[in-house]
Amino acid sequence: MKWYDLFSNVYDSSLEKLYFESRKKAVELLDLAPGQVLIDVACGTGANFKHIKAANTNLEIYGTDFSEGMLRKGQSNIDKNNWKNITLFQADARALTSSFVKEKLNKDITFDRVICVLGLSVIPDWEQVLDKMLDLLKEGGRIVIVDVFAEKRNFNTWLVEKFARADLDRKIWQTLKTKTTNFHQEYLPVKERKVGGKLFVATGIKN
Ligand SMILES: C[S@@+](CC[C@H](N)C(=O)[O-])C[C@H]1O[C@@H](n2cnc3c(N)ncnc32)[C@H](O)[C@@H]1O
């Protein structure tokens, strides 16, 4: 995760504005209620946390990422804002089974909500990782995914893929649709040239 360790130094300052409204929308779609337990997979610097906290303060929040650099920024963000009930842990998302999480957190835990923003276009073996995220969810729990899909590839697609180490050919929402009920997907109003394709949010309930 050397690239994201490095990228962590400028990640928030370069991307915060671009994705701000999309994160807000994603958190709205999480449909949070007090007392819920949530995990942010590939949470990076924790850019979603301020929106999650604004939506509902009474939650148990977990964030996980492979990059120690991104997690360090995330932790300093948490400390700076004096946010309570957010626990970060380092993991390769490909290893995120419930027994792995239990061992990591030292408790048996299932989640009411899973969010993953701009993670599944980056993480290898994303289909298996999506299955793992759904396994972590309680029956009736909700998952929200934000990511980019390049319908028409162009130079910007190539640039974003190089820069973010991403693959923008993944039809993530289509797979999510086959695995959830109450599926909903919409495109978000971010210019395609800025993110290399169409930014979308997709959500569904665990079957
Ligand atoms: C484009 S960033 C998105 C970060 C954050 N979710 C956000 O919304 O800003 C992609 C993130 O995926 C993480 N990542 C890449 N491969 C991973 C893996 N195998 N397991 C967990 N996280 C991974 C990177 O470290 C990085 O933080």
The ligand as a Gaussian input file, in Angstrom:
#p B3LYP/6-31G(d) Opt

LIG

0 1
 C       -9.568000       6.086000      -3.651000
 S       -9.214000       5.670000      -1.995000
 C      -10.800000       5.876000      -1.186000
 C      -10.658000       6.172000       0.270000
 C      -11.940000       6.551000       1.007000
 N      -12.915000       5.486000       0.998000
 C      -12.559000       7.798000       0.464000
 O      -13.756000       7.802000       0.234000
 O      -11.862000       8.789000       0.325000
 C       -9.041000       3.931000      -2.073000
 C       -8.696000       3.295000      -0.747000
 O       -8.675000       1.868000      -0.903000
 C       -7.657000       1.378000      -0.054000
 N       -7.309000       0.019000      -0.476000
 C       -6.684000      -0.360000      -1.613000
 N       -6.540000      -1.697000      -1.641000
 C       -7.103000      -2.162000      -0.504000
 C       -7.277000      -3.462000       0.037000
 N       -6.830000      -4.552000      -0.589000
 N       -7.894000      -3.581000       1.233000
 C       -8.339000      -2.472000       1.892000
 N       -8.197000      -1.230000       1.419000
 C       -7.593000      -1.069000       0.237000
 C       -6.549000       2.394000      -0.208000
 O       -5.599000       2.308000       0.827000
 C       -7.339000       3.689000      -0.199000
 O       -7.467000       4.218000       1.088000

